[in-house]
Amino acid sequence: MPELPQIRWTDFLDIALVSILAWTVLSWLRRARSRLALLGAVFLSAVYVAARLLGLTLTVWILQGFSAVLVIVLAVVFQHDLRRLFEQVAVWGLGQRSGALPADAIHVLTRTVEHQARTRTGALYVIPGRQPLDPHLEGGLELDGEISEPLLLSLFDPRTPGHDGAVVVAGSRVVRFSVILPLSAARERLLEGGTRHAAALGLAERTDALVVVVSEERGTVSVARDGQLRRLASPELLAFEIRRFLEDTTPPIDELGVFRRVARRWPEAALSLALAVAAWIVLVPGADEIEAECTGEIVVEGLPEGYRLLEVDPPQIQVTLRGPRRYVARETERCRIRLAPEPNLLDLGRRTFQVFPSQVEVGARVSVQGMSHDHVVLSIER
């Protein structure tokens, strides 16, 4: 059995990149709305990979037939989630950062929400993350005003025409008001909320924004983020939620913000690393192309009735194989060359036969590069 290749520094880099990719997919899976369908697709993919490794031809053939249909189904079912995933990748690649709310803006927003909760004034605030919001917002009016409690209270005054929409807050500015947000269809996650809660959850399902909801029926405060809607025990906790959101979306350059996020979500990080290591162990060792020799035993079959094989010269042929290490190693243990002489040639007294590479029994991933002999002599008695 050939030795496995030594681990190189590029293998560690390979595992690290796959771990990051796996973490991205797991984070997306946590927010995706059709988790069961995605888990089913992942399960079928794992079965397909295992079938390929084990050489289960029928299973591989059937699953390959599903692959084209599966791609179309995934594109239709997860079109919104896939767009969000690609937007997230683009954001990371471009290094975009959202405009952080200064401390005084957080104080103004928290104090305003507390007042609206006490007076049961419905409100809907959007704090953008790193992903673009414009594709998901409709209507609204540009404002670009300095954030203040009187301004926010006036925008949600029930006597004003734009009080049912949302207000977009970025930095210390109110950039837009009376905005229409996409509604969520996940009624079971609305916490007995109404249209405002559905709008908050709908935007949180499509972007990484933080949406704050004040219920006019109950006077409660809820936050929607990463496809989840949570009701806060008290309005005073809103400041903590905003600061934690800003830490995740606008990590300080001079601090280890990335490591803090990894530490906070260590189960996903550990699972991602484990999946990357497992994939490397299964797929990489033995995947490099090599050449190896095997001793191919000549197997003569299909002799007509009345003929008896006495001797094959040479009885074995050295065959040079090329392919992935794991497959070549498998073939060298069972190297066979099958020869089936045609009956009419035997009747003519022919005893020397040519051996072709196609007569060497090898798998589809292994090719025959050469043979020590291309003819054999059969001693046959009639």
C-alpha distance (Angstrom), angle and dihedral (degrees) to the residues before:
residue distance angle dihedral
M1 . . .
P2 3.83 . .
E3 3.78 115.9 .
L4 3.76 118.5 -103.7
P5 3.80 115.8 -109.0
Q6 3.78 118.4 -97.4
I7 3.80 117.7 -102.8
R8 3.81 111.0 -101.2
W9 3.80 130.9 -163.6
T10 3.79 88.4 -105.6
D11 3.82 88.3 61.5
F12 3.81 89.9 58.4
L13 3.81 89.2 49.4
D14 3.80 89.0 48.1
I15 3.81 91.8 52.5
A16 3.82 91.8 46.2
L17 3.82 93.2 52.7
V18 3.80 92.4 46.6
S19 3.82 89.5 48.7
I20 3.81 90.4 54.5
L21 3.79 90.4 48.0
A22 3.81 91.2 48.6
W23 3.80 90.8 49.0
T24 3.80 89.9 51.8
V25 3.80 91.2 51.1
L26 3.82 92.3 46.4
S27 3.81 90.8 50.1
W28 3.79 89.0 49.2
L29 3.79 90.7 47.5
R30 3.80 89.9 53.1
R31 3.81 89.7 57.2
A32 3.81 99.4 34.7
R33 3.78 113.9 111.4
S34 3.81 97.7 -145.0
R35 3.80 97.8 51.5
L36 3.79 96.5 151.5
A37 3.80 93.1 54.4
L38 3.79 90.5 48.5
L39 3.80 92.2 47.7
G40 3.79 88.5 51.9
A41 3.81 90.6 53.2
V42 3.81 90.9 48.2
F43 3.80 90.4 50.4
L44 3.81 92.3 51.1
S45 3.82 89.8 48.4
A46 3.80 90.6 52.5
V47 3.82 90.8 49.6
Y48 3.82 89.9 50.0
V49 3.82 92.6 51.6
A50 3.82 91.5 47.2
A51 3.81 90.8 48.3
R52 3.82 91.0 51.6
L53 3.80 91.6 50.3
L54 3.80 93.0 47.3
G55 3.80 94.4 43.9
L56 3.82 95.9 -118.9
T57 3.80 96.1 164.4
L58 3.81 99.1 -177.8
T59 3.81 94.0 47.7
V60 3.82 91.2 48.0
W61 3.82 91.0 48.9
I62 3.82 93.0 51.3
L63 3.81 94.7 45.5
Q64 3.80 91.2 48.3
G65 3.78 87.3 58.1
F66 3.82 89.4 55.7
S67 3.81 94.3 48.1
A68 3.82 98.0 80.4
V69 3.82 92.3 47.7
L70 3.81 90.9 44.1
V71 3.81 92.5 56.3
I72 3.82 91.3 53.4
V73 3.81 92.4 46.4
L74 3.81 92.3 49.8
A75 3.80 91.7 48.3
V76 3.83 91.2 53.1
V77 3.80 99.0 40.3
F78 3.80 96.6 42.8
Q79 3.80 101.3 33.0
H80 3.83 93.5 122.6
D81 3.80 93.8 41.2
L82 3.81 92.2 47.1
R83 3.79 91.7 50.8
R84 3.78 89.4 51.7
L85 3.81 90.9 49.3
F86 3.80 92.2 51.5
E87 3.80 90.9 45.6
Q88 3.81 89.1 52.5
V89 3.81 91.1 51.0
A90 3.82 90.1 49.2
V91 3.80 90.8 49.5
W92 3.81 91.3 52.5
G93 3.78 91.6 46.2
L94 3.81 93.5 50.0
G95 3.79 93.0 40.7
Q96 3.81 93.8 -130.0
R97 3.78 117.8 -180.0
S98 3.77 126.8 -163.7
G99 3.77 121.9 -125.4
A100 3.80 106.4 -94.6
L101 3.79 119.9 -135.8
P102 3.81 111.5 -119.7
A103 3.79 118.8 -127.7
D104 3.80 93.9 -101.6
A105 3.83 91.4 52.2
I106 3.82 90.6 51.2
H107 3.81 89.0 50.2
V108 3.82 92.2 50.1
L109 3.80 93.1 47.5
T110 3.82 93.3 46.7
R111 3.79 93.0 47.8
T112 3.82 91.2 48.5
V113 3.81 92.8 49.5
E114 3.82 90.9 49.4
H115 3.81 89.7 52.9
Q116 3.81 92.4 47.7
A117 3.82 91.5 48.6
R118 3.84 90.6 52.5
T119 3.81 92.5 48.2
R120 3.82 92.7 38.6
T121 3.76 93.9 -123.7
G122 3.79 111.7 161.1
A123 3.80 115.1 -124.3
L124 3.79 140.1 168.2
Y125 3.82 122.4 -162.0
V126 3.82 126.8 -175.7
I127 3.81 120.7 -158.6
P128 3.83 108.1 -171.6
G129 3.78 121.6 -131.1
R130 3.80 124.4 -163.5
Q131 3.80 97.9 -66.6
P132 3.83 121.5 84.8
L133 3.81 116.3 -98.3
D134 3.81 102.2 -169.4
P135 3.85 96.0 87.0
H136 3.82 88.8 58.0
L137 3.82 101.4 42.0
E138 3.78 126.8 82.9
G139 3.77 131.6 -166.8
G140 3.76 122.0 -17.7
L141 3.79 132.9 128.8
E142 3.79 129.2 -96.4
L143 3.79 112.7 -116.0
D144 3.83 113.0 156.7
G145 3.79 92.5 -171.8
E146 3.79 129.1 156.6
I147 3.80 109.3 -95.8
S148 3.80 114.0 -108.1
E149 3.78 137.4 151.4
P150 3.84 95.3 -113.2
L151 3.81 90.7 50.8
L152 3.81 94.2 50.3
L153 3.80 93.0 44.8
S154 3.81 90.9 50.4
L155 3.81 92.8 50.1
F156 3.83 90.8 56.4
D157 3.79 96.6 40.1
P158 3.84 104.7 132.8
R159 3.82 88.9 -134.6
T160 3.82 92.6 62.5
P161 3.84 120.6 85.8
G162 3.81 95.3 -128.6
H163 3.82 99.7 51.5
D164 3.83 94.5 103.8
G165 3.81 93.6 61.3
A166 3.78 131.0 76.4
V167 3.80 130.3 -96.3
V168 3.80 119.4 -135.7
V169 3.82 114.0 -145.7
A170 3.81 120.9 -169.2
G171 3.77 122.5 171.3
S172 3.79 107.8 -33.7
R173 3.82 93.4 -31.5
V174 3.78 135.8 93.1
V175 3.79 97.6 -139.0
R176 3.81 101.5 177.5
F177 3.80 140.0 4.9
S178 3.82 139.7 -171.2
V179 3.81 89.0 38.7
I180 3.82 121.6 165.5
L181 3.82 114.5 -134.9
P182 3.83 127.3 -158.6
L183 3.80 113.6 -97.5
S184 3.80 123.3 -123.3
A185 3.79 120.2 -126.4
A186 3.83 92.5 -154.7
R187 3.79 96.7 101.0
E188 3.81 92.3 168.8
R189 3.82 90.5 66.5
L190 3.81 98.2 50.5
L191 3.84 95.5 92.5
E192 3.82 91.6 -132.2
G193 3.80 88.4 -55.8
G194 3.76 128.1 143.6
T195 3.79 136.7 -136.5
R196 3.81 95.2 -45.5
H197 3.80 91.2 54.6
A198 3.81 91.1 46.7
A199 3.82 89.3 51.4
A200 3.81 92.3 48.7
L201 3.81 92.7 49.5
G202 3.81 91.6 43.8
L203 3.81 92.4 58.3
A204 3.82 92.1 42.4
E205 3.81 89.1 54.4
R206 3.80 91.5 55.1
T207 3.82 103.6 36.7
D208 3.80 141.1 22.1
A209 3.81 92.5 -110.4
L210 3.81 123.9 128.8
V211 3.81 113.1 -126.0
V212 3.82 121.7 -165.2
V213 3.82 119.2 -157.2
V214 3.80 128.4 -166.3
S215 3.80 113.4 -164.4
E216 3.80 114.8 -140.2
E217 3.83 91.3 -163.1
R218 3.83 98.1 52.4
G219 3.79 104.6 15.4
T220 3.83 90.4 -126.9
V221 3.79 128.5 141.7
S222 3.82 121.6 -135.9
V223 3.79 133.6 177.6
A224 3.80 126.9 -149.8
R225 3.79 120.0 -155.6
D226 3.81 137.0 150.1
G227 3.79 92.5 4.3
Q228 3.82 93.7 -53.0
L229 3.80 131.1 108.2
R230 3.82 118.5 -152.8
R231 3.77 130.2 -178.9
L232 3.80 114.4 -137.4
A233 3.79 118.1 -130.3
S234 3.81 89.1 -133.4
P235 3.81 135.5 1.0
E236 3.81 89.6 -115.7
L237 3.82 89.1 72.5
L238 3.80 90.7 65.6
A239 3.81 93.2 85.9
F240 3.81 90.4 56.8
E241 3.83 91.3 49.9
I242 3.80 91.8 50.4
R243 3.81 93.5 48.7
R244 3.80 92.1 48.4
F245 3.81 89.8 49.0
L246 3.80 91.5 50.6
E247 3.81 91.1 49.0
D248 3.80 89.4 56.7
T249 3.81 98.0 43.3
T250 3.82 100.5 34.2
P251 3.82 106.7 30.2
P252 3.82 111.9 -175.4
I253 3.79 112.7 -103.1
D254 3.79 93.9 -133.6
E255 3.81 95.0 48.9
L256 3.81 133.7 68.2
G257 3.79 94.9 -107.4
V258 3.80 93.1 151.8
F259 3.79 92.3 55.0
R260 3.79 91.2 49.4
R261 3.79 90.2 54.7
V262 3.79 91.5 48.1
A263 3.82 90.3 49.9
R264 3.81 91.0 49.5
R265 3.82 91.4 51.5
W266 3.80 98.0 34.2
P267 3.86 96.0 142.6
E268 3.83 90.3 61.8
A269 3.81 90.8 43.6
A270 3.82 92.1 50.0
L271 3.81 92.2 47.3
S272 3.82 91.2 48.4
L273 3.81 91.5 51.6
A274 3.82 91.3 46.8
L275 3.81 91.5 51.0
A276 3.81 91.8 48.8
V277 3.82 92.7 49.1
A278 3.81 91.8 46.4
A279 3.82 91.4 49.5
W280 3.80 90.5 49.6
I281 3.80 92.4 50.1
V282 3.82 92.5 48.8
L283 3.79 99.7 40.8
V284 3.80 111.8 24.3
P285 3.83 109.8 48.6
G286 3.78 104.6 75.6
A287 3.81 94.3 16.7
D288 3.82 95.7 103.2
E289 3.81 117.6 100.8
I290 3.82 115.4 -106.6
E291 3.79 139.9 164.6
A292 3.80 120.6 -131.2
E293 3.76 137.3 168.5
C294 3.75 126.8 -125.6
T295 3.79 132.5 -176.0
G296 3.79 106.6 -117.2
E297 3.78 115.0 -153.6
I298 3.82 114.3 -144.3
V299 3.80 110.7 -122.8
V300 3.82 113.9 -169.2
E301 3.77 114.9 -160.1
G302 3.77 139.1 165.7
L303 3.81 98.0 45.1
P304 3.82 111.1 168.7
E305 3.76 119.7 -111.5
G306 3.78 111.1 -81.4
Y307 3.80 95.7 32.4
R308 3.79 122.7 105.5
L309 3.82 125.6 -167.9
L310 3.78 113.4 -130.7
E311 3.79 104.3 171.3
V312 3.83 143.6 -7.8
D313 3.82 118.5 -147.3
P314 2.96 111.2 -132.0
P315 3.82 97.5 16.8
Q316 3.82 91.2 -163.9
I317 3.80 135.9 32.2
Q318 3.79 127.6 -157.9
V319 3.79 108.5 -123.5
T320 3.83 125.9 -165.3
L321 3.81 112.6 -144.3
R322 3.80 129.5 -168.4
G323 3.78 129.8 -165.4
P324 3.83 143.9 86.6
R325 3.80 111.3 -21.7
R326 3.81 96.0 -116.9
Y327 3.81 93.7 51.0
V328 3.80 95.0 43.6
A329 3.81 89.7 51.0
R330 3.80 89.4 52.6
E331 3.80 93.7 49.7
T332 3.82 95.2 47.9
E333 3.80 89.0 62.6
R334 3.82 94.0 57.2
C335 3.82 105.0 29.7
R336 3.82 111.2 163.4
I337 3.82 134.1 167.2
R338 3.80 113.0 -158.5
L339 3.80 117.8 -155.1
A340 3.81 122.8 -173.3
P341 3.83 111.3 -178.3
E342 3.79 116.0 -152.7
P343 3.85 112.2 -111.6
N344 3.85 94.1 -132.1
L345 3.82 90.8 56.6
L346 3.79 90.3 51.8
D347 3.80 90.5 50.9
L348 3.82 88.5 54.9
G349 3.79 89.3 55.3
R350 3.76 97.6 -108.7
R351 3.81 113.7 157.6
T352 3.85 104.9 165.0
F353 3.80 115.9 80.2
Q354 3.79 132.5 -178.0
V355 3.81 119.2 -121.4
F356 3.80 117.2 -143.2
P357 3.84 127.6 -160.4
S358 3.79 88.6 -119.9
Q359 3.83 88.8 66.6
V360 3.82 91.3 63.3
E361 3.80 109.5 97.4
V362 3.81 106.5 -126.8
G363 3.77 135.3 143.6
A364 3.80 124.5 -100.2
R365 3.82 93.0 -99.4
V366 3.83 94.5 53.4
S367 3.80 125.3 73.6
V368 3.80 131.1 -164.0
Q369 3.81 110.8 -119.0
G370 3.81 98.9 179.4
M371 3.81 148.4 -25.5
S372 3.80 131.9 -139.1
H373 3.85 91.2 -132.1
D374 3.77 131.5 23.6
H375 3.83 96.6 -170.0
V376 3.79 134.3 51.5
V377 3.82 130.6 -168.4
L378 3.79 118.0 -136.6
S379 3.78 121.7 -154.8
I380 3.78 104.1 -151.8
E381 3.77 129.1 177.4
R382 3.78 123.2 -154.2
